[in-house]
Amino acid sequence: MERTRVGKVSRKTKETEISVQVGLDGPAAAEISTGIGFFDHMLTAFAIHGGLDLQIKCQGDLEVDCHHSIEDTGIVLGQALGQALGDKSGILRYGESRIPMDEALGECILDISGRPFLVFQAEFTADQVGGMDTQMVEEFFRAVAFQAGLTLHLSVPYGRNDHHKVEALFKAFAHAFRKAVVRSEAGQALSTKGVL
């Protein structure tokens, strides 16, 4: 019986209190509560499309704005994903996905490399989608990438509806991540260095 890969992280600051538990090997399920409806919807999409068993609870200073809750959730989620990945040995490492959402296209290419980097190429016309500031989409993915040790490239080459653009990005990220964490037949680090 193969070991189930699970990460569990809690973090409390003066601005947020967040707990995340994630299982990389499913079953695909989500129990999400951040107080930001559209963000909950996106995290649920990430879990279901990524084949993850994901639980997130965030209590944040939403009376200020959504910034701290979204960025800090990205930090804690990234830490939990990194914990679940362990030494990153025995995975395919790379993943890519292109997801259409009506008129919009979201693209993700990632490397679970241990070298955090984010390239984000997407423009939004609205300030918010369902209580989530659109400028926070990039901040969320940056937090996840840097905490989980991902080289993450995300783009929306075209689209008009910001809801569709954001959702396409989250789903593309989910499918790319799902491919990258698949266990390889060799069972060792996919690197000329021997480690990731």
VENQUI-V645545 format. One record per helix or strand of 2 or more residues. SS is the DSSP state (2 for helix, 1 for strand). FROM is the first residue (numbers start at 1). TO is the last residue. If there is no record, write none. Layout:
SS|FROM|TO + SS|FROM|TO
//
This chain:
1|6|12 + 1|16|23 + 1|29|33 + 2|37|50 + 1|53|60 + 2|67|85 + 1|94|101 + 1|104|111 + 1|117|121 + 1|128|129 + 1|132|133 + 2|135|148 + 1|151|158 + 2|162|180
//
